[in-house]
Structure formats: C-alpha cells, structure tokens
Amino acid sequence: MTQILNKVYGSLIGGENIPSETQIPITNKYTGEVIASIAAASREDVEKAVGNAIKAFKKTKLTVQQRYEILMKAAAIFKERKEELAITIVRESGKVLKEARQEIDRGIQTFIASAEEAKQIAGTGIPLAGQPGNENKLSFTIRFPVGVIGAITPFNFPFNLTAHKIGPAIAAGNAVVLKPAEATPIIANKMAEILLEAGLPAGYLNVVNGFGKETGQYLLEDKRIAMYTFTGSPAVGQHIKRTTGIRKVTLELGNNSPNIIHKDVADLDRAAELCVTRGFYNAGQACISVQRIYVHEEIYDQFVQKAIAVAKTLKVGNPELEDTDIGPLISEKEAIRAETWIREAVEQGATVVFGGNRDGSILEPTIVTNVRPSMKLVCEEVFAPVISILAYSDIEDAFAQANDSEYGLQAGVFTSDLSLAVKAAHILDFGGVIINNVSTYRADIMPYGGIKNSGIGKEGPKYAIEEMTDEKIIVIDL
C-alpha cells in the first residue's frame, strides 16, 4: 500500500499550497508516530481563502454539465486510488481497514449521487390562478446557488462526511471554503487535490487547516460567507448558530441512539448481532451508533447472552490488519473519558458484563447492564464502543424512555407487529426511525438530519442541494 509521507499540508487557496509558520503534527492514532503536518491557517489566510472563493464563484460560472463531469471524474479517481485513500483514513483516524474501504466506497457513491442531482435542480410552478384576481399571471420558482459555503467537517468519517458537504455544494454551483478536523485533515486535503485534478477550477474549493477554536472561528466571523454546514458536537453547533446570525446553517450534531427490541422480534439473533456490531462500528464513534438498547423483559436475558456472544467474536487491535474489527479511539484522552464514564456507572450500581478495559487509546468493546437513565452512559453521547442494555415491560414506557433525551437524530425498533411499527414511527421524536434495523442505518441518498439538539437541516445530496440553494419566485403578468 502507498505510504503516507511526512508531508506538510498548507492551506489550499486558489489551487496553491500556502505555508504557515505554525504547524500541527498529525499522528498515527494506533502507533502515535507523526505521519504528516498541517499548516495552521491565520485569519489572513482564511480571509484570502474566502475572497478567492468569491472571485471564483463570480468569475467562473460552472454549467450543470461541467459540475456533473467534474464530480463523476473525481469519483473515478477516488476509485482508482481507493487503497491509498483507505490507508490514509486508517492511519490518521484509527478506523479499521475494512471500514475505511467501506467509507471510500460510500464517499464515491455520495459524489456520484451529487453529480446526478446536479441535473435535477429545478423550481416548481405556482398556481396563482387559483386565487381571485390572478387569472392572468404565470408564476414559478427557480433555484440558484447561495454563493460561498463554509464547511466544517468531523474526524469520525473524514472522507464520506466531507463528501456529503463538498459534493452537493459543487453540484449546486457553490464555491466552498473547507475546514477539516485537525485530527484527520490528510484525507480531506487529498480529496481537494483530486477535485482539482478532475477539473474543478482553482478557487471553487479552498481548504484552511487548523484548530476549530482558531481557524474555524475565523471562518465563522467572515461575513462574506453565505452558508455554513457543520457536523460535530452540539456545543460547537450552538456556538455556530449564535455566531452566524441569520445566515443559513445546516447542523448535524450528536445523539445517544436508542434501539427498542420488542418481545415479538422476528429474529433475536439478528437483532443482537446488529446492535452489537453497529454499536461498536468505528469504535462507537458515530452519532447514530447504537448506544441505548431497550429490551422487553421476556427476552432480556436471552438478548444479553446473545450480545455477549457476538462481542466475543470481535478482534481488537491494529487497524491496518485485514481482520481487525475495532481499533483505537481518536485519542487516549477520549478513551480515558469513556473509561471514566464506565467506572462512574459501576460505582452507581451498573454491571459490566463484557469488556470495559482500556489499553492506551484502545477501549475494549463494552456491554453494560443495570444502568439508570441518569448515568452518563445513558443520557449523554458516549462516542465510544460502549452499549447499555435496559429491560422494559411496557412498550409505552420504552417509547417514553427513548424520547427522554435532548437528542433526536435516529432510533431503531425491532418488531413483527406492523401496527406497532407505525405507532413507533409517529411517537418517537427523532429525525429518522428505522424499523427492524438499528439506529446506525444510513443510506447516503436518504434525507438525514435530526431534531432537538441533534441539529437542523438535512443531508443526503438531493436534500443538501435544497439547503445550499435559494429559491426565487418569478411572476409574469400576461
């Protein structure tokens, strides 16, 4: 596999690599060795990047066909360089190799879907004649790009979640200034380089590297940016909302995903396997990872034993090995935090029935029972390979417990009762309710987004394009 050289990635502005006196080392999350560095963008760098994006947007108007061809060509290059890109993700994020390959595949499809949606952008006809006095008027809407979009992306899916912002933005005709997560910036910089190679005009995508509290803040304070799209923590999302005022924002934030296993579940083995593997996928570092599992008391003991049996099959360790299932968390600090939450829960009466041990930044997949709603493992977002299993006797109580959260991104329900499934869809206060699969399910073309503190706006190329365009009403007096 292609090695990642100890390269310094500067800010990418107008197609040029702009250095900085301040550099941030990027480490291999498993070995701890430095594999590259990024140049921290200054306020002046950010201002230059935004100015360059505005210039490109105004000077070079990409046709729909050009946007389509650029995105499709980029997707083809991603496919050719899949192994290089996958190993980049493994080393800078700690994601295991097989999951990194899956992420590249998904990102490619996100770009293809974005290219296809570029050809579908359209307004709608407005039937003004339906109101008195408007019989001689023709009316319709058109959609047009908002201008320059500030995109701030997370560490946990550094390729596909960046694709979900860049692909639709370009498809809609916008220019972008991207600030990738400082822990995993290499893959985003490679994506930008490939898009330039695919024919994207210099300036349509500028990358500013650095810490969120500095470079990210400079981006938020630039009044020339028309819209922001962010995936990350609720606290940062709230700060973005406060800072950006009335400008458009799309925020994909946290969750502590509930999953309900009712007593009439058709396949308990499948439910247990999905809950465990999806709870520990990417070491639990996904906002829709299975976290809270509510199991009917009649099948509770069976489910717990089946969950433990699945967890025992998972291999933990070096993420570059083909058969590794769980690698390190993004940092030892995060592993220590999760370990502390587990210990706090145990002190309060919880029982660790599997795992719970930590070695550096690696936390064993952990299953906890006898938890209470007030414990952090239940009421907060754990963002680690930890699942909690709770028993319930009445389905209404299970719904109430699932809804008892400040979050509302996605939830899962397993039942063979169609009426109960429909009831769950109506009662559960989440942006997505997944029936007979887990909360972690996501198809990249579906509308994706939450309510409450899980965010505002939708992703998925078609829906992101709607967010990234403005609608104008046209009225013609005949």
Solvent accessible surface area in square Angstrom, and as a share of the most:
residue,aa,sasa,rsa
1,M,114,0.51
2,T,77,0.45
3,Q,112,0.50
4,I,25,0.13
5,L,136,0.68
6,N,108,0.55
7,K,91,0.38
8,V,61,0.35
9,Y,11,0.04
10,G,1,0.01
11,S,2,0.01
12,L,18,0.09
13,I,5,0.03
14,G,21,0.20
15,G,33,0.32
16,E,112,0.50
17,N,93,0.48
18,I,32,0.16
19,P,101,0.64
20,S,29,0.19
21,E,182,0.81
22,T,81,0.47
23,Q,95,0.42
24,I,16,0.08
25,P,80,0.51
26,I,3,0.01
27,T,44,0.26
28,N,7,0.04
29,K,27,0.11
30,Y,87,0.33
31,T,83,0.48
32,G,48,0.46
33,E,97,0.44
34,V,72,0.42
35,I,13,0.06
36,A,0,0.00
37,S,15,0.09
38,I,0,0.00
39,A,0,0.00
40,A,12,0.09
41,A,4,0.03
42,S,46,0.30
43,R,97,0.35
44,E,117,0.53
45,D,23,0.12
46,V,1,0.00
47,E,82,0.37
48,K,110,0.47
49,A,0,0.00
50,V,0,0.00
51,G,23,0.22
52,N,41,0.21
53,A,0,0.00
54,I,36,0.18
55,K,130,0.55
56,A,10,0.08
57,F,30,0.12
58,K,146,0.62
59,K,158,0.67
60,T,51,0.30
61,K,123,0.52
62,L,13,0.06
63,T,75,0.44
64,V,62,0.36
65,Q,86,0.38
66,Q,82,0.36
67,R,32,0.12
68,Y,52,0.20
69,E,93,0.42
70,I,13,0.06
71,L,0,0.00
72,M,62,0.28
73,K,107,0.46
74,A,0,0.00
75,A,4,0.03
76,A,51,0.39
77,I,12,0.06
78,F,0,0.00
79,K,144,0.61
80,E,139,0.63
81,R,72,0.26
82,K,53,0.22
83,E,67,0.30
84,E,29,0.13
85,L,0,0.00
86,A,0,0.00
87,I,1,0.00
88,T,1,0.00
89,I,0,0.00
90,V,1,0.01
91,R,26,0.09
92,E,0,0.00
93,S,6,0.04
94,G,3,0.03
95,K,5,0.02
96,V,2,0.01
97,L,1,0.00
98,K,71,0.30
99,E,13,0.06
100,A,0,0.00
101,R,53,0.20
102,Q,87,0.39
103,E,3,0.01
104,I,0,0.00
105,D,61,0.32
106,R,71,0.26
107,G,0,0.00
108,I,12,0.06
109,Q,106,0.47
110,T,0,0.00
111,F,0,0.00
112,I,40,0.20
113,A,11,0.08
114,S,0,0.00
115,A,0,0.00
116,E,94,0.42
117,E,41,0.18
118,A,1,0.01
119,K,95,0.40
120,Q,128,0.57
121,I,50,0.25
122,A,71,0.55
123,G,27,0.26
124,T,83,0.48
125,G,59,0.56
126,I,59,0.30
127,P,111,0.70
128,L,42,0.21
129,A,62,0.48
130,G,68,0.66
131,Q,117,0.52
132,P,124,0.78
133,G,60,0.58
134,N,34,0.17
135,E,113,0.51
136,N,101,0.52
137,K,63,0.27
138,L,88,0.44
139,S,5,0.03
140,F,69,0.29
141,T,12,0.07
142,I,74,0.38
143,R,64,0.23
144,F,74,0.31
145,P,32,0.20
146,V,23,0.13
147,G,7,0.06
148,V,6,0.03
149,I,1,0.00
150,G,0,0.00
151,A,1,0.00
152,I,17,0.08
153,T,6,0.03
154,P,17,0.11
155,F,45,0.19
156,N,10,0.05
157,F,21,0.09
158,P,3,0.02
159,F,0,0.00
160,N,2,0.01
161,L,15,0.07
162,T,1,0.00
163,A,0,0.00
164,H,0,0.00
165,K,1,0.00
166,I,0,0.00
167,G,0,0.00
168,P,0,0.00
169,A,1,0.00
170,I,0,0.00
171,A,0,0.00
172,A,1,0.01
173,G,5,0.05
174,N,0,0.00
175,A,0,0.00
176,V,1,0.00
177,V,0,0.00
178,L,1,0.00
179,K,4,0.02
180,P,2,0.01
181,A,15,0.11
182,E,55,0.25
183,A,30,0.23
184,T,1,0.01
185,P,0,0.00
186,I,0,0.00
187,I,0,0.00
188,A,1,0.01
189,N,7,0.04
190,K,25,0.10
191,M,1,0.00
192,A,0,0.00
193,E,68,0.30
194,I,0,0.00
195,L,0,0.00
196,L,47,0.23
197,E,103,0.46
198,A,6,0.05
199,G,45,0.43
200,L,5,0.02
201,P,34,0.21
202,A,57,0.44
203,G,0,0.00
204,Y,1,0.00
205,L,3,0.01
206,N,0,0.00
207,V,0,0.00
208,V,0,0.00
209,N,0,0.00
210,G,0,0.00
211,F,74,0.31
212,G,34,0.33
213,K,165,0.70
214,E,76,0.34
215,T,1,0.00
216,G,3,0.03
217,Q,38,0.17
218,Y,51,0.20
219,L,0,0.00
220,L,7,0.03
221,E,68,0.31
222,D,13,0.07
223,K,152,0.64
224,R,109,0.40
225,I,1,0.00
226,A,33,0.26
227,M,1,0.01
228,Y,1,0.00
229,T,2,0.01
230,F,11,0.05
231,T,11,0.07
232,G,25,0.24
233,S,50,0.32
234,P,19,0.12
235,A,71,0.55
236,V,69,0.40
237,G,0,0.00
238,Q,79,0.35
239,H,66,0.30
240,I,0,0.00
241,K,94,0.40
242,R,169,0.62
243,T,36,0.21
244,T,5,0.03
245,G,44,0.43
246,I,183,0.93
247,R,46,0.17
248,K,69,0.29
249,V,18,0.10
250,T,4,0.02
251,L,8,0.04
252,E,1,0.01
253,L,8,0.04
254,G,2,0.02
255,N,2,0.01
256,N,1,0.00
257,S,1,0.00
258,P,1,0.00
259,N,0,0.00
260,I,1,0.01
261,I,0,0.00
262,H,19,0.09
263,K,96,0.41
264,D,47,0.24
265,V,22,0.13
266,A,92,0.72
267,D,70,0.37
268,L,25,0.12
269,D,85,0.44
270,R,100,0.36
271,A,0,0.00
272,A,0,0.00
273,E,93,0.42
274,L,37,0.18
275,C,0,0.00
276,V,0,0.00
277,T,33,0.19
278,R,77,0.28
279,G,1,0.01
280,F,3,0.01
281,Y,19,0.07
282,N,8,0.04
283,A,4,0.03
284,G,1,0.01
285,Q,7,0.03
286,A,9,0.07
287,C,19,0.12
288,I,12,0.06
289,S,10,0.07
290,V,2,0.01
291,Q,7,0.03
292,R,3,0.01
293,I,0,0.00
294,Y,3,0.01
295,V,0,0.00
296,H,8,0.04
297,E,101,0.45
298,E,117,0.52
299,I,20,0.10
300,Y,37,0.14
301,D,107,0.55
302,Q,95,0.42
303,F,0,0.00
304,V,10,0.06
305,Q,117,0.52
306,K,63,0.26
307,A,0,0.00
308,I,22,0.11
309,A,54,0.42
310,V,26,0.15
311,A,1,0.01
312,K,141,0.60
313,T,104,0.60
314,L,33,0.17
315,K,86,0.36
316,V,51,0.29
317,G,13,0.13
318,N,47,0.24
319,P,2,0.01
320,E,56,0.25
321,L,83,0.41
322,E,104,0.47
323,D,81,0.42
324,T,0,0.00
325,D,30,0.16
326,I,3,0.01
327,G,3,0.03
328,P,1,0.01
329,L,1,0.01
330,I,15,0.08
331,S,42,0.27
332,E,85,0.38
333,K,158,0.67
334,E,51,0.23
335,A,0,0.00
336,I,73,0.37
337,R,56,0.21
338,A,0,0.00
339,E,19,0.09
340,T,58,0.34
341,W,27,0.10
342,I,6,0.03
343,R,147,0.54
344,E,53,0.24
345,A,2,0.02
346,V,69,0.39
347,E,144,0.65
348,Q,84,0.37
349,G,47,0.45
350,A,7,0.05
351,T,57,0.33
352,V,48,0.27
353,V,49,0.28
354,F,46,0.19
355,G,26,0.25
356,G,16,0.15
357,N,98,0.50
358,R,74,0.27
359,D,115,0.59
360,G,29,0.28
361,S,19,0.12
362,I,27,0.14
363,L,1,0.00
364,E,60,0.27
365,P,4,0.02
366,T,0,0.00
367,I,0,0.00
368,V,0,0.00
369,T,10,0.06
370,N,95,0.48
371,V,15,0.09
372,R,112,0.41
373,P,74,0.46
374,S,85,0.55
375,M,3,0.01
376,K,76,0.32
377,L,1,0.01
378,V,5,0.03
379,C,53,0.32
380,E,68,0.30
381,E,33,0.15
382,V,5,0.03
383,F,45,0.19
384,A,2,0.01
385,P,1,0.01
386,V,3,0.02
387,I,0,0.00
388,S,1,0.01
389,I,0,0.00
390,L,15,0.08
391,A,53,0.41
392,Y,6,0.02
393,S,70,0.45
394,D,72,0.37
395,I,26,0.13
396,E,77,0.34
397,D,65,0.34
398,A,0,0.00
399,F,3,0.01
400,A,58,0.45
401,Q,40,0.18
402,A,0,0.00
403,N,31,0.16
404,D,105,0.54
405,S,21,0.14
406,E,92,0.41
407,Y,19,0.07
408,G,0,0.00
409,L,0,0.00
410,Q,3,0.01
411,A,1,0.01
412,G,0,0.00
413,V,0,0.00
414,F,3,0.01
415,T,3,0.01
416,S,74,0.48
417,D,63,0.33
418,L,141,0.70
419,S,83,0.54
420,L,19,0.09
421,A,10,0.07
422,V,74,0.43
423,K,81,0.34
424,A,0,0.00
425,A,54,0.42
426,H,149,0.67
427,I,57,0.29
428,L,7,0.04
429,D,64,0.33
430,F,17,0.07
431,G,34,0.32
432,G,15,0.15
433,V,36,0.21
434,I,25,0.13
435,I,62,0.32
436,N,62,0.32
437,N,36,0.19
438,V,1,0.00
439,S,0,0.00
440,T,17,0.10
441,Y,98,0.37
442,R,30,0.11
443,A,34,0.26
444,D,19,0.10
445,I,120,0.61
446,M,40,0.18
447,P,64,0.40
448,Y,6,0.02
449,G,2,0.02
450,G,8,0.08
451,I,75,0.38
452,K,89,0.38
453,N,52,0.26
454,S,0,0.00
455,G,5,0.05
456,I,74,0.37
457,G,23,0.23
458,K,68,0.29
459,E,4,0.02
460,G,0,0.00
461,P,1,0.01
462,K,93,0.39
463,Y,57,0.22
464,A,3,0.02
465,I,7,0.04
466,E,79,0.35
467,E,45,0.20
468,M,4,0.02
469,T,2,0.01
470,D,49,0.25
471,E,94,0.42
472,K,96,0.41
473,I,97,0.49
474,I,46,0.24
475,V,78,0.45
476,I,71,0.36
477,D,102,0.53
478,L,142,0.71
